[in-house]
Amino acid sequence: MNRKQRRGKGRREGCVQQVAIQQARRKWLGKTVQFDLHQGLGIQLGKVVSVSNGGDVVVECLPGYDGVVPSLMMSLGFVDQTLMLVDK
């Protein structure tokens, strides 16, 4: 693969990642979610407060659920298998 092909591939991958980040922002940002970290804490509630340009998702736990884990951060690849939207 020559330099021009590698550069084009990198641009395409960057565009795909940006599309995924924008979709995640529309789906998760500002929403109340529930999750279980499998550490004996049970189901916790939180609110997605940030989706960075790098694909990091930040969830702040709601009052009453913020004892041991006040917030958590995960990469975009783990969001769909970790978080569940809560209807409110």
N, C-alpha and C positions, 0 to 999 in steps of 0.2 A: 504494500500500500504506500503510495507516495504521499508527500507532505500535503498536497492540495486535497487529496481524498480524506486524509485524517482530519484536516481542518473542517471539511464539510460534514463529516460524521459527528465531530464534536459539536458543531452548531446545531445539527438536527437533534442530538441527544439533549442539548440545553433547551431547545424549544419544547421538546416533549416534557421535560421536567417542569418548565414554567407553566405549561398547560395543566399538568397534574397539581401544581401548587395552587393555581387559580381555582380549579375545581374543588380542591380541599377547602379553600377559604370560603367558597360559596356554600359548601355542605356543612362545615363544622364551626366556623368563626362566629362567636357570640352565642352559640347553642349550649344548652344544658345537656350534660352527658353523664352516663353512669359507667363505672368500670370496677373491675376486681383485680387487684395486683397479686392475688394468690399468696398473701403473706399473713393470712389469718385475720385480716381487717374487715372482711366481708365486702359488700357492695358499697361503693362510695360515689357521691355526686360531686360534679364539678362543672366549671364553665370554661370553654375553649376561649382563651384570651388572645392568642397570637398564633399565626402561621408565618414563619419567617421565609425570606426569599430562598434560603437554603433548604427548606423543607422540614424545619423543626416545628413541632406543635407543642404549645404550652397550655396546660390545663391547671386552673386554680381551683382547689377544693372549696366547696360551699361551707359556710359556717355550720358547725356541728359534725362535719366530716373532715375537718382539717387538723385532727390531732397529730398523728404520727407522720402523715404525708400532706403538708400544706399545699404543695403543687407538684406537678410532674412534667417532664419534657420527653418527647419521643420523636423519632423520625417518622416521616410520612408513611413508610412501609408498614409500620405497626399500628397505625391508627384504626384501620377498619377491623382488625382482629382484637383490639383492646377496648375501644370505646363503643358505646351504644347511645344513640340519641334518645332523649327523654322528652315526651310530649308535655309541653307547658304552655 
